[in-house]
């Protein structure tokens, strides 16, 4: 069997037609290359070249051997092309699901940066309710989920990577609209759009009212924070929503106010442990952490999100 170096030398001579040309191509000495060809012929037990008057003429055996070697080199070239496509994320679909408030605010920014690193990557993105998030990963329908709650399943790893906070959405003409900060006591008696107590948002809001010693009286129950903001914009009262929802584009008829003691909304990134984590996945996790870490904490003054 020929060594890789011997195959390179033989191929170099066949391509350049001369020993000197092959020596230049391979960065070696001409005498050493000539000796190597001789060793190859001894090993193969047939001649590769007819040496007449200083010329090297390939034998029929050499022509057949060269054809096989070129097929191997073409295979290496194809393999390199495949490796490059895999490294760029070509022909790969990366599936991400997210809680509504995250999916409408920070996740698009995360995916934009990810596709900047992997321009050939195809994205599958879905908004997930609390009920959908578990099956999304446990049944391996997606690669990652970004949620405001941990996913409790033995095959799913949920890691807390950041947090938001609860803010208060009020109509632009509301008596509190120009306040820098408010307390839970300040909204006593208001018509509140809120969430059921068994939801992530609902538990945090209930805790804020309990800590403040205030009773929580809900006028309208909603499933999504975006719905609550829409109700505020249409004069149905006020709402406690998360800061990720406040980042989204809203009508200038709504203001978002900070609380003196805001409830904290954790953010989790989750994946299925039975699916191998890829470099693309690791990059997504790093991007997600960096974006959440560098979010502005508290605006200088309440303002409309437009």
VOBA-1610 file (N, C-alpha, C; in pm, whole numbers, padded with zeros to 5 digits, always signed):
BEGIN
Unk+00085-00120+00000Unk+00000+00000+00000Unk+00088+00124+00000Unk+00049+00223-00081Unk+00124+00347-00087Unk+00090+00437+00032Unk+00191+00515+00072Unk+00166+00613+00176Unk+00102+00738+00115Unk+00046+00822+00202Unk-00015+00946+00153Unk+00088+01033+00084Unk+00210+01037+00139Unk+00317+01117+00076Unk+00352+01064-00061Unk+00359+00932-00076Unk+00390+00874-00207Unk+00281+00905-00308Unk+00155+00901-00262Unk+00044+00934-00352Unk+00053+01080-00396Unk+00088+01170-00302Unk+00104+01311-00337Unk+00213+01330-00442Unk+00324+01258-00425Unk+00435+01271-00520Unk+00395+01220-00658Unk+00334+01103-00661Unk+00291+01048-00790Unk+00193+01142-00859Unk+00097+01193-00783Unk-00002+01285-00841Unk+00065+01412-00891Unk+00163+01462-00815Unk+00234+01582-00858Unk+00306+01563-00990Unk+00370+01447-01009Unk+00441+01419-01134Unk+00341+01408-01249Unk+00228+01342-01225Unk+00128+01325-01330Unk+00068+01459-01372Unk+00052+01550-01276Unk-00008+01680-01308Unk+00091+01771-01380Unk+00216+01777-01329Unk+00314+01870-01386Unk+00391+01812-01503Unk+00386+01680-01520Unk+00451+01610-01631Unk+00602+01597-01616Unk+00659+01660-01512Unk+00805+01653-01493Unk+00835+01635-01345Unk+00953+01577-01318Unk+00999+01562-01180Unk+01028+01699-01120Unk+01090+01787-01198Unk+01124+01919-01146Unk+00998+01999-01112Unk+00899+01988-01198Unk+00774+02058-01171Unk+00705+02005-01046Unk+00708+01873-01028Unk+00647+01814-00910Unk+00722+01855-00784Unk+00859+01863-00797Unk+00940+01903-00682Unk+00905+02044-00638Unk+00885+02135-00734Unk+00846+02272-00700Unk+00706+02276-00639Unk+00615+02197-00694Unk+00477+02193-00647Unk+00468+02143-00503Unk+00554+02045-00469Unk+00547+01982-00338Unk+00650+02038-00240Unk+00734+02130-00286Unk+00834+02190-00198Unk+00939+02092-00151Unk+00986+02008-00242Unk+01089+01910-00206Unk+01199+01912-00311Unk+01306+01835-00287Unk+01418+01833-00381Unk+01390+01735-00495Unk+01445+01766-00611Unk+01424+01681-00727Unk+01487+01542-00710Unk+01612+01531-00661Unk+01670+01396-00643Unk+01590+01311-00545Unk+01544+01371-00434Unk+01466+01295-00337Unk+01335+01247-00396Unk+01275+01330-00481Unk+01149+01291-00542Unk+01171+01176-00641Unk+01280+01181-00716Unk+01310+01074-00810Unk+01330+00941-00737Unk+01403+00947-00624Unk+01424+00824-00546Unk+01292+00770-00494Unk+01203+00858-00453Unk+01074+00815-00401Unk+00993+00743-00508Unk+00996+00795-00631Unk+00924+00729-00740Unk+00979+00588-00762Unk+01112+00576-00753Unk+01173+00444-00767Unk+01126+00349-00657Unk+01121+00396-00536Unk+01072+00313-00424Unk+00926+00271-00447Unk+00848+00363-00502Unk+00708+00331-00528Unk+00695+00219-00630Unk+00774+00227-00734Unk+00768+00124-00837Unk+00811-00012-00781Unk+00912-00012-00696Unk+00954-00138-00633Unk+00842-00196-00547Unk+00772-00108-00477Unk+00665-00152-00388Unk+00545-00203-00467Unk+00515-00136-00577Unk+00398-00172-00658Unk+00425-00292-00749Unk+00552-00315-00782Unk+00594-00423-00872Unk+00550-00401-01016Unk+00534-00274-01051Unk+00517-00238-01192Unk+00568-00096-01210Unk+00602-00066-01335Unk+00660+00065-01365Unk+00549+00169-01376Unk+00582+00290-01330Unk+00489+00402-01340Unk+00520+00492-01459Unk+00648+00500-01493Unk+00689+00591-01599Unk+00793+00523-01687Unk+00787+00555-01815Unk+00891+00513-01911Unk+00990+00628-01921Unk+01115+00599-01883Unk+01217+00703-01883Unk+01301+00687-02010Unk+01273+00772-02108Unk+01346+00768-02235Unk+01391+00908-02270Unk+01525+00923-02286Unk+01584+01052-02322Unk+01540+01163-02224Unk+01538+01129-02097Unk+01508+01229-01995Unk+01361+01263-01980Unk+01279+01192-02053Unk+01135+01219-02043Unk+01068+01114-01956Unk+00959+01157-01887Unk+00878+01065-01808Unk+00744+01047-01877Unk+00721+00931-01931Unk+00595+00902-01999Unk+00517+00803-01914Unk+00396+00840-01866Unk+00319+00749-01780Unk+00286+00618-01851Unk+00300+00509-01779Unk+00262+00378-01832Unk+00110+00363-01824Unk+00053+00266-01896Unk-00092+00242-01885Unk-00135+00218-01741Unk-00050+00147-01663Unk-00083+00123-01523Unk-00090+00254-01444Unk+00004+00345-01475Unk+00005+00474-01406Unk-00120+00555-01438Unk-00166+00548-01563Unk-00286+00622-01602Unk-00408+00571-01524Unk-00419+00436-01511Unk-00531+00379-01436Unk-00523+00420-01290Unk-00401+00411-01232Unk-00382+00447-01091Unk-00415+00595-01067Unk-00374+00680-01160Unk-00400+00823-01146Unk-00550+00852-01148Unk-00624+00780-01234Unk-00769+00799-01239Unk-00836+00765-01106Unk-00789+00657-01041Unk-00845+00619-00911Unk-00810+00722-00803Unk-00685+00769-00809Unk-00641+00868-00710Unk-00719+00998-00725Unk-00749+01038-00846Unk-00827+01161-00867Unk-00968+01148-00812Unk-01024+01028-00819Unk-01156+01006-00758Unk-01150+01025-00607Unk-01040+00976-00547Unk-01023+00993-00402Unk-01009+01140-00367Unk-00931+01214-00446Unk-00912+01357-00419Unk-01043+01434-00438Unk-01122+01392-00536Unk-01253+01457-00553Unk-01340+01432-00431Unk-01331+01310-00374Unk-01407+01279-00253Unk-01364+01367-00137Unk-01232+01391-00125Unk-01183+01480-00020Unk-01234+01621-00041Unk-01236+01665-00168Unk-01285+01799-00198Unk-01433+01813-00163Unk-01511+01709-00197Unk-01654+01711-00164Unk-01672+01711-00013Unk-01590+01633+00058Unk-01599+01628+00203Unk-01569+01764+00264Unk-01468+01831+00213Unk-01433+01964+00265Unk-01547+02062+00243Unk-01613+02050+00127Unk-01727+02137+00098Unk-01840+02112+00197Unk-01866+01984+00228Unk-01971+01949+00324Unk-01938+02003+00462Unk-01810+01988+00502Unk-01767+02039+00633Unk-01788+02189+00642Unk-01754+02261+00536Unk-01770+02406+00536Unk-01919+02445+00546Unk-02005+02371+00478Unk-02149+02399+00484Unk-02204+02372+00623Unk-02157+02263+00684Unk-02202+02233+00820Unk-02157+02341+00918Unk-02034+02389+00900Unk-01979+02491+00990Unk-02057+02622+00978Unk-02114+02650+00860Unk-02191+02773+00839Unk-02338+02755+00871Unk-02378+02631+00905Unk-02518+02607+00936Unk-02605+02583+00815Unk-02543+02565+00697Unk-02622+02539+00576Unk-02695+02406+00591Unk-02816+02400+00533Unk-02897+02278+00535Unk-02935+02236+00677Unk-02931+02329+00772Unk-02964+02298+00911Unk-03078+02388+00955Unk-03178+02330+01018Unk-03289+02408+01074Unk-03275+02411+01225Unk-03275+02530+01282Unk-03261+02550+01426Unk-03396+02596+01479Unk-03458+02512+01562Unk-03594+02539+01609Unk-03593+02596+01750Unk-03652+02714+01765Unk-03658+02783+01894Unk-03803+02820+01924Unk-03844+02795+02047Unk-03975+02839+02094Unk-03956+02935+02210Unk-04055+03020+02235Unk-04039+03120+02341Unk-04173+03160+02398Unk-04170+03199+02526Unk-04287+03262+02588Unk-04321+03388+02510Unk-04450+03426+02503Unk-04489+03541+02420Unk-04410+03668+02446Unk-04394+03708+02573Unk-04326+03834+02601Unk-04181+03831+02556Unk-04115+03717+02568Unk-03976+03704+02521Unk-03971+03693+02370Unk-04065+03618+02314Unk-04065+03597+02169Unk-04095+03722+02090Unk-04162+03819+02154Unk-04195+03944+02085Unk-04096+04056+02117Unk-03994+04027+02197Unk-03900+04133+02237Unk-03755+04092+02214Unk-03697+04013+02304Unk-03553+03987+02299Unk-03512+03870+02210Unk-03598+03770+02192Unk-03558+03653+02114Unk-03529+03687+01968Unk-03609+03774+01900Unk-03573+03811+01763Unk-03432+03869+01754Unk-03392+03949+01854Unk-03256+04004+01854Unk-03153+03893+01868Unk-03183+03795+01953Unk-03091+03681+01970Unk-03076+03603+01840Unk-03186+03577+01773Unk-03181+03499+01649Unk-03116+03579+01535Unk-03131+03710+01539Unk-03065+03793+01438Unk-02913+03782+01451Unk-02864+03785+01574Unk-02720+03770+01595Unk-02673+03629+01557Unk-02757+03530+01587Unk-02720+03391+01556Unk-02706+03372+01405Unk-02801+03422+01328Unk-02793+03407+01182Unk-02681+03492+01124Unk-02638+03595+01197Unk-02520+03670+01153Unk-02396+03584+01160Unk-02390+03493+01259Unk-02278+03400+01271Unk-02292+03282+01176Unk-02417+03243+01147Unk-02443+03128+01061Unk-02540+03170+00952Unk-02492+03237+00847Unk-02582+03294+00746Unk-02662+03190+00669Unk-02617+03065+00666Unk-02692+02963+00594Unk-02794+02891+00678Unk-02809+02932+00804Unk-02897+02863+00897Unk-03044+02899+00873Unk-03129+02798+00872Unk-03274+02819+00864Unk-03332+02817+01006Unk-03417+02915+01037Unk-03476+02927+01170Unk-03621+02881+01166Unk-03659+02799+01264Unk-03800+02768+01290Unk-03833+02829+01426Unk-03925+02925+01429Unk-03956+02995+01553Unk-04104+02983+01586Unk-04135+02955+01713Unk-04274+02942+01757Unk-04294+03010+01891Unk-04410+03074+01907Unk-04453+03125+02036Unk-04519+03011+02113Unk-04476+02993+02239Unk-04524+02880+02318Unk-04602+02929+02440Unk-04716+02868+02462Unk-04788+02891+02587Unk-04724+02804+02695Unk-04765+02824+02819Unk-04713+02742+02928Unk-04741+02594+02901Unk-04861+02565+02851Unk-04900+02427+02826Unk-04819+02364+02713Unk-04778+02441+02615Unk-04708+02388+02498Unk-04559+02367+02521Unk-04500+02441+02614Unk-04354+02443+02628Unk-04296+02306+02663Unk-04365+02230+02750Unk-04312+02100+02791Unk-04302+02005+02673Unk-04409+01990+02596Unk-04406+01899+02482Unk-04307+01944+02375Unk-04290+02074+02362Unk-04198+02129+02261Unk-04059+02068+02275Unk-04011+02055+02397Unk-03878+01999+02419Unk-03882+01850+02452Unk-03974+01808+02537Unk-03978+01668+02579Unk-04000+01575+02460Unk-04079+01618+02362Unk-04104+01538+02242Unk-04009+01574+02129Unk-03906+01655+02159Unk-03799+01691+02065Unk-03854+01758+01938Unk-03951+01846+01958Unk-04003+01923+01845Unk-03916+02044+01816Unk-03837+02086+01913Unk-03750+02201+01895Unk-03618+02182+01963Unk-03524+02270+01932Unk-03389+02263+01991Unk-03383+02334+02126Unk-03444+02452+02134Unk-03437+02532+02257Unk-03572+02599+02283Unk-03594+02627+02411Unk-03710+02707+02451Unk-03662+02817+02545Unk-03710+02940+02522Unk-03683+03053+02609Unk-03813+03086+02680Unk-03815+03068+02810Unk-03939+03084+02885Unk-03918+03164+03012Unk-04030+03206+03073Unk-04024+03279+03200Unk-04055+03185+03316Unk-04039+03056+03292Unk-04060+02953+03394Unk-03972+02833+03359Unk-03927+02756+03458Unk-03849+02637+03427Unk-03939+02526+03374Unk-03885+02441+03290Unk-03960+02328+03237Unk-03924+02204+03319Unk-04022+02150+03386Unk-04000+02040+03480Unk-04019+01906+03409Unk-03908+01847+03365Unk-03912+01716+03299Unk-03774+01653+03314Unk-03765+01522+03341Unk-03634+01460+03363Unk-03539+01468+03245Unk-03592+01482+03123Unk-03506+01490+03004Unk-03475+01632+02961Unk-03524+01730+03037Unk-03506+01870+02998Unk-03420+01943+03101Unk-03321+02015+03051Unk-03236+02098+03137Unk-03279+02244+03121Unk-03325+02304+03230Unk-03363+02446+03231Unk-03261+02524+03313Unk-03201+02625+03253Unk-03101+02707+03321Unk-03148+02852+03325Unk-03146+02910+03443Unk-03183+03052+03454Unk-03068+03136+03402Unk-03097+03223+03305Unk-02990+03302+03243Unk-03013+03452+03252Unk-03122+03492+03314Unk-03149+03634+03326Unk-03281+03657+03395Unk-03325+03781+03394Unk-03452+03814+03460Unk-03504+03947+03406Unk-03636+03959+03413Unk-03701+04087+03389Unk-03768+04131+03517Unk-03855+04228+03510Unk-03923+04278+03628Unk-04065+04319+03589Unk-04150+04330+03685Unk-04286+04372+03659Unk-04294+04524+03657Unk-04369+04577+03562Unk-04393+04720+03550Unk-04544+04741+03542Unk-04585+04864+03548Unk-04728+04895+03547Unk-04763+04973+03419Unk-04856+04919+03342Unk-04904+04986+03221Unk-05027+05069+03256Unk-05022+05198+03224Unk-05134+05287+03254Unk-05165+05370+03131Unk-05288+05421+03117Unk-05319+05512+03006Unk-05234+05639+03015Unk-05206+05698+02900Unk-05119+05816+02896Unk-05174+05931+02981Unk-05305+05939+02996Unk-05364+06048+03075Unk-05393+06010+03219Unk-05338+05899+03263Unk-05365+05850+03399Unk-05300+05943+03503Unk-05358+05947+03621Unk-05308+06034+03728Unk-05163+06001+03768Unk-05117+05875+03741Unk-04981+05836+03778Unk-04883+05842+03660Unk-04931+05878+03543Unk-04853+05862+03420Unk-04718+05934+03423Unk-04707+06044+03497Unk-04583+06120+03497Unk-04493+06087+03616Unk-04532+05991+03695Unk-04451+05953+03811Unk-04327+05877+03767Unk-04215+05899+03835Unk-04093+05824+03805Unk-04105+05681+03851Unk-04158+05663+03971Unk-04180+05529+04027Unk-04308+05530+04110Unk-04365+05410+04121Unk-04486+05397+04200Unk-04472+05277+04294Unk-04568+05265+04385Unk-04576+05149+04474Unk-04706+05075+04446Unk-04717+04955+04499Unk-04841+04880+04484Unk-04957+04957+04550Unk-04929+05025+04660Unk-05034+05101+04728Unk-05089+05213+04641Unk-05005+05265+04549Unk-05049+05375+04463Unk-05160+05334+04367Unk-05173+05205+04339Unk-05274+05162+04242Unk-05396+05098+04312Unk-05407+05121+04442Unk-05522+05072+04515Unk-05651+05131+04455Unk-05750+05045+04433Unk-05878+05091+04379Unk-05884+05096+04227Unk-05773+05071+04158Unk-05773+05073+04012Unk-05833+04944+03954Unk-05889+04955+03834Unk-05935+04836+03763Unk-05811+04767+03703Unk-05781+04649+03748Unk-05656+04581+03711Unk-05682+04467+03614Unk-05608+04468+03504Unk-05606+04355+03411Unk-05491+04265+03457Unk-05519+04139+03487Unk-05414+04055+03543Unk-05428+03910+03497Unk-05354+03821+03563Unk-05342+03682+03521Unk-05388+03589+03634Unk-05429+03471+03598Unk-05468+03374+03698Unk-05351+03345+03791Unk-05383+03312+03916Unk-05280+03296+04019Unk-05188+03178+03993Unk-05229+03083+03908Unk-05145+02965+03882Unk-05055+02982+03761Unk-05041+03106+03710Unk-04951+03134+03598Unk-04825+03202+03649Unk-04715+03200+03572Unk-04591+03266+03617Unk-04612+03413+03652Unk-04679+03488+03564Unk-04704+03629+03592Unk-04796+03645+03713Unk-04900+03562+03718Unk-04997+03573+03827Unk-04935+03550+03963Unk-04844+03453+03973Unk-04780+03425+04102Unk-04694+03542+04147Unk-04622+03604+04054Unk-04536+03716+04090Unk-04619+03837+04134Unk-04726+03863+04060Unk-04812+03977+04096Unk-04877+03955+04232Unk-04924+03832+04256Unk-04985+03802+04387Unk-04884+03822+04498Unk-04759+03784+04474Unk-04654+03804+04573Unk-04627+03950+04600Unk-04628+04034+04496Unk-04606+04177+04513Unk-04714+04239+04602Unk-04840+04201+04577Unk-04949+04256+04657Unk-04942+04205+04800Unk-04908+04077+04817Unk-04898+04021+04952Unk-04787+04089+05030Unk-04672+04112+04966Unk-04560+04178+05034Unk-04595+04321+05074Unk-04680+04384+04994Unk-04719+04523+05023Unk-04837+04530+05118Unk-04893+04415+05152Unk-05010+04415+05241Unk-05134+04467+05174Unk-05143+04455+05045Unk-05258+04505+04970Unk-05339+04388+04914Unk-05468+04409+04897Unk-05556+04309+04838Unk-05554+04325+04685Unk-05543+04213+04616Unk-05544+04215+04470Unk-05686+04185+04420Unk-05748+04285+04358Unk-05881+04267+04300Unk-05870+04283+04149Unk-05895+04174+04079Unk-05877+04171+03933Unk-06008+04200+03863Unk-06003+04296+03770Unk-06123+04330+03692Unk-06136+04241+03569Unk-06023+04209+03507Unk-06023+04126+03386Unk-05904+04030+03390Unk-05932+03903+03365Unk-05825+03805+03357Unk-05784+03786+03210Unk-05655+03783+03185Unk-05602+03762+03049Unk-05498+03651+03052Unk-05465+03597+02935Unk-05361+03494+02926Unk-05227+03554+02889Unk-05228+03663+02810Unk-05104+03719+02758Unk-05091+03866+02797Unk-04967+03905+02826Unk-04940+04043+02867Unk-04975+04142+02756Unk-04954+04103+02631Unk-04986+04191+02519Unk-05135+04225+02518Unk-05218+04127+02556Unk-05362+04151+02564Unk-05393+04253+02673Unk-05325+04239+02786Unk-05348+04332+02896Unk-05315+04474+02855Unk-05204+04493+02782Unk-05165+04627+02737Unk-05269+04683+02640Unk-05320+04597+02552Unk-05423+04642+02458Unk-05549+04688+02532Unk-05583+04620+02641Unk-05699+04660+02720Unk-05673+04796+02787Unk-05550+04816+02834Unk-05514+04946+02894Unk-05528+05056+02790Unk-05480+05030+02670Unk-05487+05130+02564Unk-05630+05166+02528Unk-05723+05075+02556Unk-05864+05099+02524Unk-05947+05138+02645Unk-05879+05185+02750Unk-05948+05245+02862Unk-06011+05148+02960Unk-05962+05025+02967Unk-06022+04928+03057Unk-05954+04923+03193Unk-05860+05014+03219Unk-05793+05016+03349Unk-05642+05013+03333Unk-05574+04950+03430Unk-05429+04940+03427Unk-05390+04793+03428Unk-05261+04764+03412Unk-05216+04625+03413Unk-05074+04616+03464Unk-05042+04506+03531Unk-04905+04475+03568Unk-04852+04375+03466Unk-04750+04416+03394Unk-04692+04329+03291Unk-04540+04325+03310Unk-04474+04239+03235Unk-04329+04228+03249Unk-04258+04331+03164Unk-04132+04356+03200Unk-04053+04457+03130Unk-04022+04418+02986Unk-04028+04288+02952Unk-04006+04247+02813Unk-04124+04289+02726Unk-04243+04280+02781Unk-04360+04329+02708Unk-04351+04480+02688Unk-04300+04552+02788Unk-04286+04697+02777Unk-04185+04737+02670Unk-04093+04646+02633Unk-03994+04676+02530Unk-04055+04679+02390Unk-04171+04619+02374Unk-04232+04607+02243Unk-04296+04739+02200Unk-04327+04746+02072Unk-04392+04866+02019Unk-04537+04871+02063Unk-04577+04983+02122Unk-04714+05000+02169Unk-04764+05139+02129Unk-04895+05155+02137Unk-04953+05286+02107Unk-04904+05390+02207Unk-04898+05515+02163Unk-04851+05621+02252Unk-04956+05658+02357Unk-05064+05584+02362Unk-05167+05606+02464Unk-05136+05528+02592Unk-05023+05455+02594Unk-04987+05373+02711Unk-04852+05417+02765Unk-04842+05425+02898Unk-04715+05452+02966Unk-04680+05331+03052Unk-04550+05308+03068Unk-04503+05198+03153Unk-04425+05255+03269Unk-04471+05226+03390Unk-04414+05283+03511Unk-04338+05177+03589Unk-04227+05219+03650Unk-04148+05129+03733Unk-04203+05124+03875Unk-04192+05009+03938Unk-04229+04993+04079Unk-04107+05016+04168Unk-04134+05070+04286Unk-04026+05083+04384Unk-03969+04946+04421Unk-04056+04849+04435Unk-04013+04712+04468Unk-04077+04618+04367Unk-04017+04607+04248Unk-04079+04526+04142Unk-04064+04376+04167Unk-04163+04302+04124Unk-04150+04157+04125Unk-04053+04115+04015Unk-03975+04011+04041Unk-03873+03966+03946Unk-03927+03851+03863Unk-03911+03860+03731Unk-03955+03756+03638Unk-03832+03685+03582Unk-03805+03562+03624Unk-03684+03493+03576Unk-03699+03451+03430Unk-03585+03435+03364Unk-03582+03387+03225Unk-03498+03260+03220Unk-03552+03157+03155Unk-03484+03029+03146Unk-03460+02991+03000Unk-03345+02929+02974Unk-03320+02866+02846Unk-03319+02715+02872Unk-03392+02640+02792Unk-03409+02497+02815Unk-03380+02419+02688Unk-03330+02297+02707Unk-03305+02207+02595Unk-03323+02063+02641Unk-03341+01973+02546Unk-03358+01831+02576Unk-03221+01766+02591Unk-03200+01698+02703Unk-03071+01636+02730Unk-03044+01515+02642Unk-03147+01461+02578Unk-03127+01346+02491Unk-03085+01387+02350Unk-03080+01517+02325Unk-03034+01569+02197Unk-02898+01636+02219Unk-02799+01594+02141Unk-02665+01649+02157Unk-02664+01800+02130Unk-02595+01874+02215Unk-02584+02019+02196Unk-02481+02047+02088Unk-02519+02124+01991Unk-02430+02157+01879Unk-02359+02289+01906Unk-02262+02320+01821Unk-02192+02449+01832Unk-02290+02563+01809Unk-02387+02542+01720Unk-02490+02644+01697Unk-02569+02668+01826Unk-02604+02560+01895Unk-02676+02572+02020Unk-02596+02644+02126Unk-02468+02610+02137Unk-02382+02678+02235Unk-02372+02827+02203Unk-02363+02859+02075Unk-02356+02999+02034Unk-02485+03072+02071Unk-02598+03006+02049Unk-02727+03067+02085Unk-02736+03095+02235Unk-02693+02999+02315Unk-02696+03019+02461Unk-02609+03138+02501Unk-02490+03148+02442Unk-02399+03258+02476Unk-02459+03392+02435Unk-02518+03397+02316Unk-02582+03520+02269Unk-02697+03559+02361Unk-02779+03460+02399Unk-02894+03487+02486Unk-02849+03545+02619Unk-02747+03486+02678Unk-02696+03536+02807Unk-02644+03679+02793Unk-02568+03705+02689Unk-02510+03839+02671Unk-02617+03945+02652Unk-02720+03914+02575Unk-02826+04012+02552Unk-02903+04039+02680Unk-02938+03935+02754Unk-03012+03955+02879Unk-02928+04028+02983Unk-02798+04001+02984Unk-02709+04065+03081Unk-02696+04214+03055Unk-02707+04253+02929Unk-02683+04393+02892Unk-02811+04472+02867Unk-02926+04417+02908Unk-03049+04494+02895Unk-03045+04615+02987Unk-03101+04729+02944Unk-03108+04845+03035Unk-03194+04812+03155Unk-03149+04853+03270Unk-03219+04818+03394Unk-03346+04900+03414Unk-03333+05027+03435Unk-03449+05112+03463Unk-03437+05238+03379Unk-03538+05274+03299Unk-03530+05397+03222Unk-03526+05521+03310Unk-03471+05628+03258Unk-03455+05751+03336Unk-03589+05807+03378Unk-03689+05794+03291Unk-03824+05843+03323Unk-03923+05762+03242Unk-04046+05747+03288Unk-04147+05671+03214Unk-04173+05737+03080Unk-04188+05654+02978Unk-04211+05710+02846Unk-04292+05613+02763Unk-04352+05664+02660Unk-04430+05579+02572Unk-04335+05492+02492Unk-04375+05369+02468Unk-04298+05278+02383Unk-04359+05282+02246Unk-04289+05343+02151Unk-04345+05359+02017Unk-04252+05303+01914
//
